[in-house]
Amino acid sequence: MTEMYGDARRADAPVVAGGEEDLARLRRLVADQLAALAPRIDEEGLHPQAFLRDYGRVYGFGHAVDLGYGGRPGGLKGVIAGMEACSEHCVSTGFLVWCQTSCAWYLQKSGNTPLKRRLLPALCSGQQPAGTGLSNLLKARSQLEPLRLRAVAVPGGYRIHGTLPWVSNLVAGAVFAVAAATPGGTLMALARAGAPGLTLRRAGPFCALEGTATMSCRFDDVFLADSEVIAPDEGFDDYFARMRPGLILAQMGMALGLVRGALTLIDETRSPARPANAFVEHQPEDLRERLHALRTETQAAADGLDGCAPARFDEILALRARGTRLALDAAQSALLHCGANGYLARHPAQRRVREAYFVALVTPALKHLAREIALAKSSGPLPVA
């Protein structure tokens, strides 16, 4: 355990201004609880709900939320650092942190002040579990698929129809953000697991990420009140432009953490008795150099989004794509360094490879990012807002 705590303070660890003590406590919590849970989360589909509650208590899901709504200092950089600490041991848990944090981020950017006052403190503390159902929206905005939900205005709110195939962290009582097509455009609102007319069915099985409570969601005339609207169709484009960059940048925590975990596996194989490992593609020195550069640029982009000089959106897309490629390279290198043992079904290197493919496939997927980057190059830089 002492060795793990020492590793948490090594030179390539992230630093969060204003939140160093919180981050140190989180690393101790991860070492004490999550490291041992990771195999069960992966192999048994265990949802780490108790750990997530402790995460909310020790570190919180509101580093990018105003303090008046229950947030904590650290900004998006703090969000990413927390996710990295979890993903170093378990990307499933890092992804669930992103789901919870993303829902808080949507409300932070919303103009619905009563909803923010009512719900954000519980989201930030983790007392209210939350998911994000916006994969379809991100793809629709890139003209890759149509919006799958339709909203019909009725007195006091909207009736929602349609199906979302995959929404994660949908434990009992969870809330989650959805986007639906209206005659005037698009709106975003909060739905709640257990609402009348909402049917949840467990999705999968998946080759990884089984412990993420991922469900398909069928909406049959589900009522969502006006009070639950995050962003109405009027002005939605402006809201989406404010919300999307931070949503995508925060996913870097999964990639950065996975790379650190892969480097730990590689370091465990370094021995004069394994001279062939020196010839594996993507040596640890190169991976560490790329990791350090990527984290530095990610933190600068996060500071920009929190401040007045945001990075261009195409730069954020490029960062996210580089993070994915680094995760893929590091996971493959870890497996090859481990040799035949890495081919055993329950070896940690196997899980790291499967997790890396998830990082490459979660929306926006690597191919989606590549397309957006190509479009940006052909038409000039895309501003954040």
C-alpha positions in Angstrom: 0.0 0.0 0.0 2.8 2.4 0.8 4.3 1.7 -2.6 1.0 2.6 -4.2 0.7 5.9 -2.3 4.3 6.7 -3.3 3.5 6.0 -6.9 0.5 8.4 -6.7 2.9 11.3 -6.0 5.3 10.5 -8.8 6.4 13.1 -11.3 3.9 12.2 -14.0 0.9 12.6 -11.6 -1.6 15.4 -12.4 -1.6 18.6 -10.3 -4.8 20.5 -9.5 -4.5 24.1 -8.3 -6.7 24.5 -5.2 -7.6 20.8 -4.9 -4.3 19.1 -4.1 -5.6 17.8 -0.7 -8.8 16.5 -2.2 -6.9 14.7 -4.9 -4.5 13.2 -2.4 -7.5 11.8 -0.4 -9.0 10.5 -3.7 -5.8 8.6 -4.5 -5.9 7.0 -1.1 -9.5 6.0 -1.6 -8.7 4.5 -5.0 -5.8 2.5 -3.6 -7.9 1.3 -0.7 -11.1 0.4 -2.5 -11.1 0.6 -6.3 -7.8 -1.2 -7.1 -9.2 -4.4 -5.6 -12.7 -4.0 -7.1 -11.5 -3.5 -10.7 -11.5 -7.3 -11.6 -15.0 -7.8 -10.2 -16.3 -4.7 -12.0 -14.8 -6.1 -15.2 -15.6 -9.8 -14.8 -18.8 -9.9 -12.8 -20.4 -6.6 -14.0 -20.3 -5.2 -10.4 -21.5 -1.6 -10.4 -19.2 0.4 -8.0 -22.0 2.4 -6.4 -20.5 2.4 -2.9 -17.2 3.6 -4.3 -18.9 6.4 -6.3 -20.7 7.6 -3.1 -17.3 7.8 -1.3 -15.9 9.5 -4.4 -18.6 12.2 -4.0 -17.8 12.6 -0.3 -14.0 12.6 -0.6 -13.5 14.4 -3.9 -16.9 15.4 -5.4 -18.3 15.6 -8.9 -18.5 19.4 -9.0 -15.1 20.8 -9.7 -16.4 22.5 -12.8 -19.6 23.8 -11.0 -19.9 27.1 -9.2 -19.3 26.9 -5.5 -22.7 28.4 -4.8 -24.3 25.2 -6.3 -22.2 22.8 -4.3 -19.1 22.8 -6.6 -15.5 22.6 -5.5 -12.3 24.4 -6.7 -10.2 22.9 -9.5 -12.3 23.5 -12.6 -12.3 21.1 -15.5 -8.7 20.3 -14.7 -10.0 18.9 -11.4 -12.7 16.9 -13.2 -10.1 15.3 -15.5 -7.6 14.6 -12.6 -10.2 12.7 -10.6 -11.3 10.7 -13.6 -7.6 9.9 -14.4 -7.0 8.7 -10.8 -9.9 6.2 -11.2 -9.1 5.1 -14.8 -5.5 4.3 -13.8 -7.0 1.2 -12.1 -10.5 0.9 -13.8 -11.8 2.7 -16.9 -15.3 1.5 -16.2 -15.3 3.6 -13.0 -13.6 6.5 -14.7 -16.3 6.4 -17.3 -19.0 6.4 -14.6 -17.3 9.5 -13.0 -17.5 11.1 -16.4 -21.3 10.3 -16.7 -22.0 11.8 -13.3 -19.8 14.8 -13.8 -21.2 15.4 -17.3 -24.8 15.7 -16.0 -23.6 18.3 -13.5 -21.8 20.1 -16.3 -25.0 20.3 -18.4 -26.8 21.9 -15.5 -23.9 24.3 -14.8 -24.2 25.6 -18.4 -28.0 25.8 -18.2 -30.1 28.9 -17.7 -32.6 27.1 -15.6 -31.6 28.5 -12.2 -34.4 26.8 -10.1 -33.3 23.4 -11.5 -29.7 24.1 -10.8 -30.5 25.1 -7.2 -32.6 22.0 -6.7 -30.4 19.4 -8.2 -26.8 20.5 -8.6 -25.7 20.1 -4.9 -26.9 16.5 -4.9 -25.2 15.8 -8.2 -21.9 17.2 -7.1 -22.0 15.2 -3.8 -23.0 12.0 -5.6 -26.1 11.6 -3.5 -28.1 11.8 -6.7 -26.8 9.3 -9.3 -26.8 10.6 -12.8 -26.1 9.5 -16.4 -25.7 11.1 -19.7 -27.9 10.2 -22.7 -26.3 12.6 -25.3 -24.4 10.2 -27.5 -27.2 10.4 -30.0 -27.2 14.3 -29.8 -23.4 14.5 -30.5 -23.8 12.2 -33.5 -26.9 14.0 -34.8 -25.1 17.4 -34.6 -22.4 15.9 -36.8 -25.0 14.6 -39.2 -24.1 11.0 -38.5 -27.6 9.9 -37.4 -31.0 11.5 -36.7 -32.2 12.4 -33.2 -33.9 9.3 -31.8 -36.3 11.1 -29.4 -39.2 13.3 -30.3 -40.8 15.9 -28.0 -44.4 17.1 -28.2 -45.4 20.2 -26.2 -48.3 19.7 -23.8 -49.5 21.9 -20.9 -46.7 22.0 -18.3 -44.1 20.2 -20.3 -43.4 17.7 -23.1 -44.3 14.1 -24.0 -41.3 12.2 -25.2 -41.3 9.3 -27.6 -38.4 7.1 -29.0 -35.5 4.9 -27.9 -31.9 5.5 -26.9 -29.9 2.3 -27.2 -27.2 2.9 -24.6 -27.3 5.2 -21.5 -24.9 4.4 -18.7 -25.0 4.8 -14.9 -28.7 4.1 -14.8 -29.0 2.7 -11.3 -32.3 3.0 -9.4 -33.4 6.6 -9.0 -30.8 8.0 -11.5 -31.5 11.1 -13.5 -30.1 11.5 -17.0 -30.0 14.1 -19.7 -31.7 13.5 -23.0 -32.1 15.5 -26.2 -35.2 15.4 -28.3 -36.4 16.9 -31.6 -39.1 19.5 -31.4 -40.9 21.3 -34.3 -38.6 24.3 -33.5 -35.3 22.4 -33.2 -33.8 20.6 -30.3 -34.3 20.7 -26.5 -32.5 19.0 -23.6 -34.2 17.9 -20.4 -33.7 15.6 -17.4 -35.4 12.2 -17.4 -35.6 9.9 -14.3 -35.3 6.2 -14.1 -38.6 4.8 -13.0 -40.7 7.5 -14.8 -44.1 6.2 -16.1 -43.7 5.1 -19.7 -39.9 4.7 -19.5 -38.7 1.1 -20.0 -35.1 0.3 -19.2 -33.5 -2.9 -20.5 -29.9 -4.0 -19.7 -27.7 -3.5 -22.8 -24.9 -5.8 -23.8 -23.2 -8.0 -22.9 -20.1 -6.1 -23.7 -16.5 -7.3 -23.9 -15.7 -4.6 -21.2 -17.5 -1.9 -19.2 -20.1 -4.4 -17.9 -20.2 -2.8 -14.5 -21.5 0.5 -15.9 -25.3 -0.1 -15.6 -25.7 0.6 -19.3 -29.4 0.4 -20.4 -31.5 0.9 -23.5 -34.2 3.4 -22.8 -37.6 3.3 -24.5 -39.8 6.4 -24.1 -43.5 5.7 -24.6 -45.3 9.0 -24.0 -43.0 10.0 -21.1 -43.9 13.3 -19.5 -41.0 15.7 -18.8 -42.1 18.9 -17.0 -41.0 22.4 -18.1 -39.1 22.6 -14.7 -36.8 19.7 -15.9 -35.8 21.4 -19.1 -32.0 22.1 -19.2 -32.0 23.9 -22.6 -35.1 24.9 -24.6 -35.1 24.7 -28.3 -34.9 28.5 -28.5 -31.2 29.4 -28.1 -30.2 25.7 -28.1 -27.4 26.2 -30.6 -25.7 28.7 -28.3 -26.1 26.4 -25.3 -24.7 23.4 -27.2 -21.7 25.4 -28.2 -21.0 26.3 -24.6 -21.5 22.7 -23.3 -19.9 20.5 -25.9 -16.2 21.4 -25.6 -15.9 20.6 -21.9 -17.9 17.5 -22.3 -15.5 16.1 -24.8 -12.3 17.4 -23.1 -13.3 15.7 -19.8 -13.1 12.3 -21.5 -9.3 12.8 -21.6 -9.3 11.6 -18.0 -10.1 8.0 -19.1 -7.2 8.0 -21.7 -4.6 9.6 -19.3 -5.5 7.2 -16.5 -5.4 4.1 -18.7 -2.0 5.0 -20.0 -0.6 5.4 -16.4 -2.1 2.0 -15.6 -0.5 0.4 -18.7 2.9 1.9 -17.8 2.6 0.3 -14.4 2.2 -3.1 -16.1 5.1 -2.4 -18.4 7.3 -1.4 -15.4 6.6 -4.7 -13.7 8.0 -6.6 -16.7 11.3 -4.6 -16.8 14.0 -7.1 -16.1 17.4 -8.2 -17.6 15.7 -11.7 -17.8 13.4 -10.3 -20.5 15.8 -8.7 -23.0 13.3 -9.0 -25.9 11.1 -6.4 -24.2 13.5 -3.7 -25.3 12.3 -4.3 -28.9 8.6 -3.9 -28.3 7.1 -1.0 -30.2 6.2 2.0 -28.0 8.7 1.8 -25.2 7.8 3.2 -21.8 10.1 6.2 -22.1 8.3 7.3 -25.3 4.9 6.6 -23.8 5.7 8.7 -20.7 7.0 11.6 -22.8 3.7 11.5 -24.9 1.7 11.3 -21.7 3.4 14.3 -20.1 2.9 16.4 -23.2 -0.7 15.4 -23.6 -1.6 16.1 -20.0 0.1 19.5 -20.2 -1.9 20.5 -23.2 -5.1 19.1 -21.7 -4.7 21.1 -18.6 -4.0 24.2 -20.6 -7.2 23.6 -22.7 -9.2 23.0 -19.4 -7.9 26.3 -18.0 -8.9 28.0 -21.2 -12.5 26.7 -21.0 -12.7 27.7 -17.4 -11.4 31.2 -18.2 -11.6 33.8 -20.9 -9.3 32.4 -23.5 -10.8 29.1 -24.6 -8.9 26.7 -27.0 -10.4 26.3 -30.4 -12.8 23.4 -30.6 -10.7 21.7 -33.4 -7.8 21.7 -31.0 -9.9 20.0 -28.4 -10.9 17.4 -30.9 -7.3 16.8 -31.8 -6.3 16.4 -28.2 -9.1 13.8 -27.7 -7.9 11.9 -30.8 -4.3 11.9 -29.6 -5.4 10.7 -26.2 -7.2 7.8 -27.8 -4.3 6.8 -29.9 -1.9 7.0 -26.9 -4.3 4.8 -24.9 -4.3 2.2 -27.7 -0.6 2.3 -28.1 0.1 2.0 -24.4 -2.4 -0.9 -23.8 -1.0 -2.9 -26.7 2.6 -2.3 -25.5 1.6 -3.4 -22.0 0.2 -6.7 -23.3 3.2 -7.4 -25.5 5.6 -6.6 -22.6 3.7 -9.1 -20.5 4.2 -11.8 -23.1 2.2 -15.0 -23.0 0.9 -14.1 -19.5 -0.8 -11.1 -21.1 -2.9 -13.5 -23.2 -4.5 -15.1 -20.2 -8.1 -14.1 -20.0 -8.0 -12.6 -16.5 -4.6 -10.9 -16.8 -4.8 -7.1 -16.2 -3.2 -6.4 -19.6 -6.2 -8.0 -21.3 -8.6 -5.7 -19.6 -6.4 -2.7 -20.5 -6.6 -3.6 -24.2 -10.4 -4.0 -24.0 -10.7 -0.7 -22.1 -8.6 1.1 -24.7 -11.0 0.0 -27.4 -13.8 1.5 -25.4 -11.9 4.8 -25.2 -11.7 4.6 -29.0 -15.4 3.9 -29.4 -17.2 6.0 -26.8 -18.9 9.0 -28.5 -17.2 10.8 -30.1 -15.4 7.7 -31.4 -12.0 8.0 -33.0 -13.4 7.8 -36.5 -16.0 10.5 -35.6 -13.2 12.7 -34.3 -11.1 12.1 -37.4 -14.1 13.2 -39.6 -14.7 16.3 -37.5 -11.0 17.3 -37.6 -10.9 16.8 -41.4 -14.0 19.0 -41.8 -12.5 21.7 -39.6 -9.3 21.7 -41.7 -11.4 22.1 -44.9 -13.5 25.0 -43.6 -11.2 26.7 -41.1 -10.9 26.6 -37.3 -14.1 26.0 -35.3 -14.5 28.4 -32.3 -15.7 27.0 -29.0 -18.5 29.6 -28.9 
